[in-house]
Amino acid sequence: MSSVNTAIQLITREQATTMAGGAAANTCSPALARGPWDFDLAEALAGVPAYGPGASSADAAPASTPRQGQLPEEYKLASDAELDARIRAAKAALGERAVVLGHFYQRDEVVEYADFVGDSFQLANAALTRPEAEAIIFCGVHFMAETADILSRPEQAVILPNLAAGCSMADMADIDSVTECWEQLEELFGTEPDADGRVPVIPVTYMNSSAALKGFCGEHGGIVCTSSNAATVLEWAFERGQRVLFFPDQHLGRNTAKAMGVPLDRMPMWNPRKDLGGNDEQALQDSRVILWHGFCSVHKRFNVGQIDKARAEFPGVQVIVHPECPMEVVDAADAAGSTDFIRKAIAAATEPTTFAVGTEINLVNRLAAEYPQHTIFCLDPVICPCSTMYRIHPGYLAWVLEALVRGEVVNRITVEDDVAAPAKVALERMLAARP
């Protein structure tokens, strides 16, 4: 099976009409076939940041979104073969001085150079196993590199090959909006614990959030969660608080709390653009989980109609989706879980099985290639990768690696101590909350 990037290039050049596996050959944006540096330049000229083509292209990027400077021309013009040779030579020269981390959602053309492949939490932990490394090259997005910087040794440099690789979901909750929300909730609930010692509200942030929000949780008795331990974290929070403020992903919060028995009418949504988040006081008083108005644009693309179509075309199909998908999609699926859960579920199938998977296309494509005994396809027939993950390209990886060989550190991600310290507290609480 060809890589997602290869398929996009072929479709864009109108040299293919179908993808392997029977998925319709169309992509959500022909601009995906262009080099990410085109978008770096366009944003610089416009003076306005954007997420680029792909699933998050319609999301508005805040003015504070990091932007990438211009990649040197030699990397833009280099052939795939030349970039491959340069990356491998630089890695060999650096040896154990550098470790490359590749997220599951990265394009295959980047993942092939990774020393570790995993989700954001697994990769942050993987970096800890290489304390001798002087540099950690994180082929993922900005919040992941921040987390790696928080957990790594101070002398280690964490590098993000393209600074424009952000996360639209993470940007949907910022420190100012969350602080304003918290102040309104404190005014409504007070700060005194109840007879059982539980405080009025505990903040819980998803791993897909800025270091500032992780720090906020650390300072306010809260915790970080991943998609794999969200239920355990909510149990932890309910033991300590009367209710939870969950941000930034409404869908993970809703799906997890619902599975734990929390009624939907006790999970109001907080819209940061409205007073009291658009709620009346009684709804908030009655709440168990207050959900932030945020979402993942990759997982928002999945719908029940896609599941119905898969079941009609492939009787007996197993539908597995990520819990960042909307509630009705999770309810209609056979199973829901983190990227690691999805991988393990497919790996555990002993008989040839058809799987329809609701998560990012690069991971689904890779699973289909890894397990050819199964029929594995993405629920969404349109090829639409994560916009921000797609900003990482082998050209940027070659650039940062060759700079390290010369003794230069470019695109370093650093979290200031006053944020890193409380953020580490919240992360350590998460590490202790094992499912």
Kinemage of the C-alpha trace (Angstrom):
@kinemage 1
@onewidth
@group {chain A} dominant
@subgroup {mainchain}
@vectorlist {calphas} color= white
{ca met a 1} P 0.000 0.000 0.000
{ca ser a 2} L 1.375 3.414 -0.942
{ca ser a 3} L 1.921 6.071 1.697
{ca val a 4} L -0.705 8.742 2.260
{ca asn a 5} L 1.620 11.363 0.798
{ca thr a 6} L 2.207 9.274 -2.340
{ca ala a 7} L -1.534 8.748 -2.748
{ca ile a 8} L -2.162 12.493 -2.427
{ca gln a 9} L 0.489 13.243 -5.045
{ca leu a 10} L -1.022 10.718 -7.463
{ca ile a 11} L -4.560 11.936 -6.923
{ca thr a 12} L -3.523 15.533 -7.386
{ca arg a 13} L -1.823 14.671 -10.671
{ca glu a 14} L -4.935 12.742 -11.708
{ca gln a 15} L -2.926 9.563 -12.138
{ca ala a 16} L -5.096 7.493 -9.808
{ca thr a 17} L -8.804 7.110 -9.238
{ca thr a 18} L -8.864 4.698 -6.326
{ca met a 19} L -6.684 3.892 -3.363
{ca ala a 20} L -5.700 0.398 -2.323
{ca gly a 21} L -8.428 -1.018 -0.121
{ca gly a 22} L -11.244 0.411 -2.191
{ca ala a 23} L -11.407 3.892 -0.663
{ca ala a 24} L -12.501 6.666 -3.004
{ca ala a 25} L -9.513 8.528 -4.361
{ca asn a 26} L -10.094 12.122 -3.417
{ca thr a 27} L -8.491 14.409 -0.917
{ca cys a 28} L -9.885 17.285 1.120
{ca ser a 29} L -7.384 19.716 -0.426
{ca pro a 30} L -5.157 19.526 -3.508
{ca ala a 31} L -2.814 21.884 -1.650
{ca leu a 32} L -1.692 18.903 0.442
{ca ala a 33} L 0.499 17.902 -2.507
{ca arg a 34} L 2.595 21.050 -2.129
{ca gly a 35} L 5.625 21.437 0.104
{ca pro a 36} L 4.814 22.776 3.591
{ca trp a 37} L 7.318 25.588 3.002
{ca asp a 38} L 4.804 27.109 0.578
{ca phe a 39} L 2.498 27.688 3.519
{ca asp a 40} L 5.301 28.992 5.723
{ca leu a 41} L 5.927 31.650 3.061
{ca ala a 42} L 2.234 32.413 2.517
{ca glu a 43} L 1.735 32.990 6.237
{ca ala a 44} L 4.795 35.199 6.427
{ca leu a 45} L 3.577 37.325 3.518
{ca ala a 46} L 0.019 37.550 4.870
{ca gly a 47} L 1.145 38.170 8.432
{ca val a 48} L -1.567 35.769 9.581
{ca pro a 49} L -0.926 32.242 10.902
{ca ala a 50} L -2.929 29.251 9.674
{ca tyr a 51} L -2.917 25.502 10.172
{ca gly a 52} L -2.452 24.687 6.503
{ca pro a 53} L -4.343 22.245 4.266
{ca gly a 54} L -5.928 19.157 5.761
{ca ala a 55} L -8.430 18.457 8.503
{ca ser a 56} L -7.891 21.713 10.425
{ca ser a 57} L -7.791 24.067 7.440
{ca ala a 58} L -11.133 25.663 8.402
{ca asp a 59} L -10.077 26.284 12.022
{ca ala a 60} L -9.001 29.806 12.904
{ca ala a 61} L -5.438 29.925 14.216
{ca pro a 62} L -4.872 32.442 17.035
{ca ala a 63} L -2.418 35.260 16.451
{ca ser a 64} L -0.016 33.656 18.935
{ca thr a 65} L 0.348 30.517 16.776
{ca pro a 66} L 4.074 29.873 16.166
{ca arg a 67} L 5.287 30.388 12.607
{ca gln a 68} L 8.152 28.754 10.798
{ca gly a 69} L 10.876 30.775 9.129
{ca gln a 70} L 11.910 29.937 5.599
{ca leu a 71} L 13.502 26.542 5.035
{ca pro a 72} L 16.802 26.932 3.113
{ca glu a 73} L 16.340 26.395 -0.628
{ca glu a 74} L 18.659 23.386 -0.745
{ca tyr a 75} L 16.179 21.387 1.322
{ca lys a 76} L 13.192 22.482 -0.721
{ca leu a 77} L 14.880 21.516 -3.987
{ca ala a 78} L 16.436 18.234 -2.799
{ca ser a 79} L 15.031 15.008 -4.231
{ca asp a 80} L 13.567 12.323 -1.982
{ca ala a 81} L 16.695 10.233 -2.516
{ca glu a 82} L 18.990 13.125 -1.598
{ca leu a 83} L 17.022 13.930 1.560
{ca asp a 84} L 17.103 10.265 2.523
{ca ala a 85} L 20.887 10.138 2.154
{ca arg a 86} L 21.382 13.382 4.082
{ca ile a 87} L 19.096 12.375 6.957
{ca arg a 88} L 20.756 8.976 7.330
{ca ala a 89} L 24.248 10.486 7.166
{ca ala a 90} L 23.375 13.108 9.799
{ca lys a 91} L 21.833 10.511 12.102
{ca ala a 92} L 24.905 8.325 11.746
{ca ala a 93} L 27.190 11.273 12.513
{ca leu a 94} L 25.197 12.222 15.592
{ca gly a 95} L 24.812 8.680 16.904
{ca glu a 96} L 23.399 8.586 20.431
{ca arg a 97} L 23.703 12.362 20.741
{ca ala a 98} L 20.275 12.718 19.085
{ca val a 99} L 17.016 10.771 19.240
{ca val a 100} L 14.199 11.164 16.714
{ca leu a 101} L 10.617 10.682 17.902
{ca gly a 102} L 7.807 10.094 15.383
{ca his a 103} L 4.122 10.402 16.183
{ca phe a 104} L 1.658 7.795 14.864
{ca tyr a 105} L -0.003 10.473 12.719
{ca gln a 106} L 3.175 11.532 10.934
{ca arg a 107} L 3.618 10.811 7.246
{ca asp a 108} L 5.504 7.572 6.495
{ca glu a 109} L 8.288 9.558 4.848
{ca val a 110} L 9.140 10.993 8.296
{ca val a 111} L 8.286 8.025 10.517
{ca glu a 112} L 10.834 5.822 8.750
{ca tyr a 113} L 13.635 7.813 10.409
{ca ala a 114} L 12.179 7.692 13.933
{ca asp a 115} L 13.982 5.873 16.721
{ca phe a 116} L 10.644 5.611 18.536
{ca val a 117} L 7.078 5.722 17.152
{ca gly a 118} L 4.040 6.242 19.374
{ca asp a 119} L 1.438 8.644 20.687
{ca ser a 120} L 2.385 11.870 22.461
{ca phe a 121} L 2.552 10.280 25.921
{ca gln a 122} L 4.501 7.220 24.760
{ca leu a 123} L 7.009 9.415 22.945
{ca ala a 124} L 7.542 11.694 25.946
{ca asn a 125} L 8.298 8.581 27.986
{ca ala a 126} L 10.510 7.180 25.220
{ca ala a 127} L 12.661 10.297 25.376
{ca leu a 128} L 13.305 9.575 29.060
{ca thr a 129} L 14.965 6.292 28.095
{ca arg a 130} L 17.681 8.201 26.202
{ca pro a 131} L 19.194 10.448 28.897
{ca glu a 132} L 22.500 10.508 27.004
{ca ala a 133} L 20.900 12.273 24.036
{ca glu a 134} L 21.842 15.932 23.716
{ca ala a 135} L 18.898 16.609 21.387
{ca ile a 136} L 15.369 15.228 21.129
{ca ile a 137} L 13.888 15.804 17.673
{ca phe a 138} L 10.127 15.574 18.102
{ca cys a 139} L 8.332 14.880 14.819
{ca gly a 140} L 4.896 15.733 16.123
{ca val a 141} L 3.241 18.994 17.126
{ca his a 142} L 4.028 21.871 19.469
{ca phe a 143} L 2.340 20.700 22.687
{ca met a 144} L 4.136 17.344 22.407
{ca ala a 145} L 7.525 19.024 22.179
{ca glu a 146} L 6.615 21.160 25.198
{ca thr a 147} L 5.772 18.050 27.218
{ca ala a 148} L 9.066 16.440 26.217
{ca asp a 149} L 10.914 19.577 27.345
{ca ile a 150} L 9.129 19.530 30.707
{ca leu a 151} L 9.992 15.882 31.347
{ca ser a 152} L 13.509 15.824 29.890
{ca arg a 153} L 16.751 16.923 31.528
{ca pro a 154} L 17.451 20.692 31.448
{ca glu a 155} L 20.545 20.293 29.284
{ca gln a 156} L 18.670 18.347 26.612
{ca ala a 157} L 17.421 20.388 23.648
{ca val a 158} L 13.945 19.524 22.351
{ca ile a 159} L 13.553 20.422 18.679
{ca leu a 160} L 10.377 20.718 16.599
{ca pro a 161} L 11.389 20.489 12.907
{ca asn a 162} L 8.627 22.880 11.805
{ca leu a 163} L 7.420 25.448 14.333
{ca ala a 164} L 4.135 25.760 12.422
{ca ala a 165} L 3.209 22.223 13.475
{ca gly a 166} L 0.703 23.235 16.125
{ca cys a 167} L -2.660 21.735 17.108
{ca ser a 168} L -6.004 23.404 16.498
{ca met a 169} L -7.641 21.504 19.360
{ca ala a 170} L -4.943 22.591 21.810
{ca asp a 171} L -5.412 26.193 20.651
{ca met a 172} L -9.153 26.077 21.408
{ca ala a 173} L -8.391 26.486 25.117
{ca asp a 174} L -5.883 29.193 26.055
{ca ile a 175} L -4.646 30.225 29.478
{ca asp a 176} L -6.546 33.542 29.507
{ca ser a 177} L -9.899 31.934 28.623
{ca val a 178} L -9.452 29.102 31.107
{ca thr a 179} L -8.410 31.522 33.862
{ca glu a 180} L -11.492 33.670 33.195
{ca cys a 181} L -13.676 30.556 33.278
{ca trp a 182} L -12.097 29.470 36.551
{ca glu a 183} L -12.747 32.867 38.138
{ca gln a 184} L -16.412 32.719 37.141
{ca leu a 185} L -16.724 29.204 38.566
{ca glu a 186} L -15.046 30.224 41.825
{ca glu a 187} L -17.465 33.122 42.144
{ca leu a 188} L -20.368 30.731 41.619
{ca phe a 189} L -19.191 27.733 43.662
{ca gly a 190} L -16.868 29.310 46.192
{ca thr a 191} L -13.655 27.563 47.146
{ca glu a 192} L -14.537 25.687 50.338
{ca pro a 193} L -14.624 21.869 50.294
{ca asp a 194} L -17.791 19.956 51.177
{ca ala a 195} L -18.284 17.678 54.200
{ca asp a 196} L -16.317 14.933 52.438
{ca gly a 197} L -13.381 17.243 51.780
{ca arg a 198} L -14.042 17.574 48.060
{ca val a 199} L -13.359 20.986 46.540
{ca pro a 200} L -16.027 22.533 44.276
{ca val a 201} L -14.195 21.808 40.995
{ca ile a 202} L -11.046 20.049 39.770
{ca pro a 203} L -9.423 21.084 36.461
{ca val a 204} L -8.473 18.268 34.079
{ca thr a 205} L -6.641 18.994 30.850
{ca tyr a 206} L -6.126 16.557 28.015
{ca met a 207} L -2.517 15.923 27.011
{ca asn a 208} L -3.396 17.819 23.796
{ca ser a 209} L -3.025 21.219 25.444
{ca ser a 210} L -0.390 23.855 25.988
{ca ala a 211} L 2.201 23.728 28.751
{ca ala a 212} L 0.482 26.768 30.267
{ca leu a 213} L -2.738 24.801 30.768
{ca lys a 214} L -0.878 21.848 32.219
{ca gly a 215} L 0.733 24.331 34.586
{ca phe a 216} L -2.684 25.771 35.436
{ca cys a 217} L -3.879 22.311 36.450
{ca gly a 218} L -0.770 21.735 38.531
{ca glu a 219} L -1.351 24.985 40.397
{ca his a 220} L -5.061 24.332 41.013
{ca gly a 221} L -5.012 20.764 42.271
{ca gly a 222} L -5.691 19.318 38.832
{ca ile a 223} L -4.231 16.730 36.532
{ca val a 224} L -3.453 15.840 32.907
{ca cys a 225} L -5.091 12.891 31.137
{ca thr a 226} L -4.471 10.865 27.999
{ca ser a 227} L -7.085 9.112 25.881
{ca ser a 228} L -5.996 5.817 27.445
{ca asn a 229} L -6.291 6.822 31.102
{ca ala a 230} L -9.096 9.421 30.946
{ca ala a 231} L -11.507 7.271 32.986
{ca thr a 232} L -8.895 6.655 35.690
{ca val a 233} L -8.126 10.376 35.809
{ca leu a 234} L -11.816 11.288 36.128
{ca glu a 235} L -12.152 8.821 39.009
{ca trp a 236} L -9.133 10.511 40.626
{ca ala a 237} L -10.743 13.913 40.131
{ca phe a 238} L -14.172 12.854 41.449
{ca glu a 239} L -12.523 11.608 44.652
{ca arg a 240} L -11.153 15.100 45.198
{ca gly a 241} L -13.758 17.349 43.655
{ca gln a 242} L -17.520 17.718 43.379
{ca arg a 243} L -17.219 18.286 39.650
{ca val a 244} L -14.624 18.482 36.894
{ca leu a 245} L -13.740 21.214 34.408
{ca phe a 246} L -12.500 19.228 31.383
{ca phe a 247} L -10.614 20.882 28.523
{ca pro a 248} L -9.969 21.264 25.658
{ca asp a 249} L -11.694 18.256 23.978
{ca gln a 250} L -15.404 18.047 24.661
{ca his a 251} L -15.768 14.662 22.936
{ca leu a 252} L -13.177 12.773 24.981
{ca gly a 253} L -14.660 14.258 28.149
{ca arg a 254} L -18.253 13.447 27.198
{ca asn a 255} L -17.564 9.939 25.922
{ca thr a 256} L -15.464 9.032 28.958
{ca ala a 257} L -17.873 10.452 31.550
{ca lys a 258} L -20.896 8.920 29.822
{ca ala a 259} L -19.260 5.483 29.927
{ca met a 260} L -18.745 6.026 33.654
{ca gly a 261} L -22.472 6.680 34.143
{ca val a 262} L -22.544 10.491 34.224
{ca pro a 263} L -25.869 11.662 32.690
{ca leu a 264} L -25.642 13.946 29.676
{ca asp a 265} L -27.759 16.597 31.400
{ca arg a 266} L -25.027 16.897 34.021
{ca met a 267} L -22.350 17.688 31.436
{ca pro a 268} L -22.952 21.284 30.321
{ca met a 269} L -20.745 22.819 27.637
{ca trp a 270} L -18.611 25.876 28.408
{ca asn a 271} L -18.349 28.327 25.522
{ca pro a 272} L -15.557 30.774 26.457
{ca arg a 273} L -17.128 33.508 24.335
{ca lys a 274} L -20.243 33.647 26.532
{ca asp a 275} L -20.935 34.654 30.127
{ca leu a 276} L -20.960 31.568 32.372
{ca gly a 277} L -20.011 29.667 29.239
{ca gly a 278} L -23.549 30.092 27.899
{ca asn a 279} L -25.116 28.280 30.894
{ca asp a 280} L -27.481 29.245 33.672
{ca glu a 281} L -26.248 28.961 37.247
{ca gln a 282} L -28.414 25.959 38.090
{ca ala a 283} L -27.037 23.886 35.223
{ca leu a 284} L -23.524 24.525 36.489
{ca gln a 285} L -24.492 23.816 40.104
{ca asp a 286} L -25.956 20.464 39.005
{ca ser a 287} L -22.985 19.580 36.820
{ca arg a 288} L -20.555 16.722 37.271
{ca val a 289} L -18.381 17.492 34.232
{ca ile a 290} L -18.141 20.906 32.595
{ca leu a 291} L -16.989 20.378 29.018
{ca trp a 292} L -14.925 22.925 27.119
{ca his a 293} L -16.079 23.890 23.622
{ca gly a 294} L -13.138 22.245 21.830
{ca phe a 295} L -12.667 19.364 19.401
{ca cys a 296} L -10.250 17.565 17.077
{ca ser a 297} L -10.920 18.417 13.450
{ca val a 298} L -9.534 15.048 12.313
{ca his a 299} L -11.946 13.044 14.454
{ca lys a 300} L -14.837 15.420 13.891
{ca arg a 301} L -14.884 14.246 10.270
{ca phe a 302} L -16.265 10.818 11.223
{ca asn a 303} L -20.028 10.269 11.253
{ca val a 304} L -22.637 7.551 11.704
{ca gly a 305} L -23.402 7.501 7.979
{ca gln a 306} L -19.861 6.300 7.328
{ca ile a 307} L -20.354 3.486 9.836
{ca asp a 308} L -23.678 2.498 8.251
{ca lys a 309} L -22.029 2.401 4.828
{ca ala a 310} L -19.159 0.243 6.112
{ca arg a 311} L -21.589 -2.230 7.700
{ca ala a 312} L -23.644 -2.431 4.508
{ca glu a 313} L -20.599 -3.021 2.302
{ca phe a 314} L -18.695 -5.310 4.672
{ca pro a 315} L -21.035 -7.522 6.761
{ca gly a 316} L -19.318 -8.407 10.014
{ca val a 317} L -16.958 -5.435 9.878
{ca gln a 318} L -15.451 -4.373 13.200
{ca val a 319} L -15.700 -0.617 13.668
{ca ile a 320} L -13.135 0.903 16.021
{ca val a 321} L -12.954 4.654 16.624
{ca his a 322} L -11.004 7.102 18.725
{ca pro a 323} L -12.817 8.659 21.737
{ca glu a 324} L -12.166 12.127 20.272
{ca cys a 325} L -14.948 11.275 17.797
{ca pro a 326} L -18.459 12.673 18.431
{ca met a 327} L -20.598 10.717 20.897
{ca glu a 328} L -22.987 9.325 18.280
{ca val a 329} L -20.019 7.871 16.368
{ca val a 330} L -18.586 6.243 19.492
{ca asp a 331} L -22.025 4.854 20.353
{ca ala a 332} L -22.438 3.355 16.874
{ca ala a 333} L -18.962 1.759 16.834
{ca asp a 334} L -18.063 -1.683 18.150
{ca ala a 335} L -15.241 -0.268 20.239
{ca ala a 336} L -13.563 3.038 21.040
{ca gly a 337} L -10.130 3.730 22.427
{ca ser a 338} L -6.802 5.468 22.103
{ca thr a 339} L -4.447 4.980 19.187
{ca asp a 340} L -2.620 2.359 21.235
{ca phe a 341} L -5.944 0.614 21.965
{ca ile a 342} L -6.762 0.558 18.249
{ca arg a 343} L -3.362 -0.877 17.373
{ca lys a 344} L -3.579 -3.571 20.037
{ca ala a 345} L -7.137 -4.532 19.048
{ca ile a 346} L -6.059 -5.133 15.455
{ca ala a 347} L -2.873 -6.945 16.511
{ca ala a 348} L -4.924 -9.269 18.742
{ca ala a 349} L -7.256 -10.445 15.940
{ca thr a 350} L -6.320 -14.073 15.220
{ca glu a 351} L -8.573 -14.567 12.178
{ca pro a 352} L -8.714 -12.434 9.025
{ca thr a 353} L -11.021 -9.543 9.911
{ca thr a 354} L -12.337 -6.419 8.262
{ca phe a 355} L -11.721 -3.308 10.345
{ca ala a 356} L -13.173 0.139 9.680
{ca val a 357} L -11.140 2.584 11.732
{ca gly a 358} L -12.053 6.091 12.803
{ca thr a 359} L -8.770 7.900 13.357
{ca glu a 360} L -6.046 9.729 11.412
{ca ile a 361} L -5.392 8.319 7.942
{ca asn a 362} L -1.603 7.928 8.270
{ca leu a 363} L -2.017 5.540 11.197
{ca val a 364} L -4.820 3.610 9.472
{ca asn a 365} L -2.763 3.253 6.293
{ca arg a 366} L 0.228 2.030 8.299
{ca leu a 367} L -1.880 -0.546 10.140
{ca ala a 368} L -3.243 -1.835 6.825
{ca ala a 369} L 0.314 -2.342 5.575
{ca glu a 370} L 1.440 -3.934 8.836
{ca tyr a 371} L -1.432 -6.446 8.976
{ca pro a 372} L -2.096 -7.548 5.378
{ca gln a 373} L -4.079 -10.572 6.584
{ca his a 374} L -6.858 -8.148 7.542
{ca thr a 375} L -8.869 -5.679 5.488
{ca ile a 376} L -8.297 -2.332 7.184
{ca phe a 377} L -9.633 0.982 5.927
{ca cys a 378} L -10.431 4.452 7.201
{ca leu a 379} L -14.090 5.246 7.815
{ca asp a 380} L -13.655 8.602 6.099
{ca pro a 381} L -13.315 7.955 2.340
{ca val a 382} L -11.669 11.341 1.803
{ca ile a 383} L -7.908 11.446 2.337
{ca cys a 384} L -7.560 14.264 4.845
{ca pro a 385} L -4.565 14.024 7.186
{ca cys a 386} L -3.939 16.097 10.275
{ca ser a 387} L -3.066 19.543 8.914
{ca thr a 388} L -0.420 20.329 11.489
{ca met a 389} L 1.298 16.931 11.583
{ca tyr a 390} L 1.598 17.289 7.811
{ca arg a 391} L 3.693 20.435 8.248
{ca ile a 392} L 6.604 18.127 9.167
{ca his a 393} L 8.449 17.004 6.020
{ca pro a 394} L 11.771 15.171 5.493
{ca gly a 395} L 13.261 18.480 4.331
{ca tyr a 396} L 12.781 20.003 7.782
{ca leu a 397} L 14.129 16.879 9.470
{ca ala a 398} L 17.277 16.981 7.315
{ca trp a 399} L 17.680 20.686 8.115
{ca val a 400} L 17.538 20.327 11.919
{ca leu a 401} L 19.733 17.198 11.930
{ca glu a 402} L 22.443 18.738 9.752
{ca ala a 403} L 22.383 21.854 11.927
{ca leu a 404} L 23.074 19.640 14.959
{ca val a 405} L 25.999 18.038 13.142
{ca arg a 406} L 27.424 21.573 12.709
{ca gly a 407} L 26.841 22.263 16.398
{ca glu a 408} L 23.781 24.480 15.861
{ca val a 409} L 20.413 24.041 17.565
{ca val a 410} L 17.472 25.387 15.563
{ca asn a 411} L 13.752 25.392 16.442
{ca arg a 412} L 14.347 24.626 20.108
{ca ile a 413} L 11.201 24.398 22.230
{ca thr a 414} L 11.684 25.679 25.772
{ca val a 415} L 9.102 25.895 28.563
{ca glu a 416} L 9.925 28.515 31.172
{ca asp a 417} L 10.539 27.240 34.707
{ca asp a 418} L 7.536 29.032 36.228
{ca val a 419} L 5.264 27.070 33.844
{ca ala a 420} L 7.268 23.858 33.664
{ca ala a 421} L 7.320 23.268 37.435
{ca pro a 422} L 3.528 23.159 38.014
{ca ala a 423} L 3.007 21.442 34.644
{ca lys a 424} L 5.348 18.667 35.758
{ca val a 425} L 3.261 18.257 38.922
{ca ala a 426} L 0.118 17.730 36.832
{ca leu a 427} L 1.960 15.334 34.517
{ca glu a 428} L 3.336 13.321 37.425
{ca arg a 429} L -0.188 12.975 38.805
{ca met a 430} L -1.176 11.618 35.383
{ca leu a 431} L 1.728 9.170 35.390
{ca ala a 432} L 0.508 7.799 38.719
{ca ala a 433} L -3.064 7.370 37.413
{ca arg a 434} L -2.603 4.026 35.679
{ca pro a 435} L -5.733 2.373 34.212
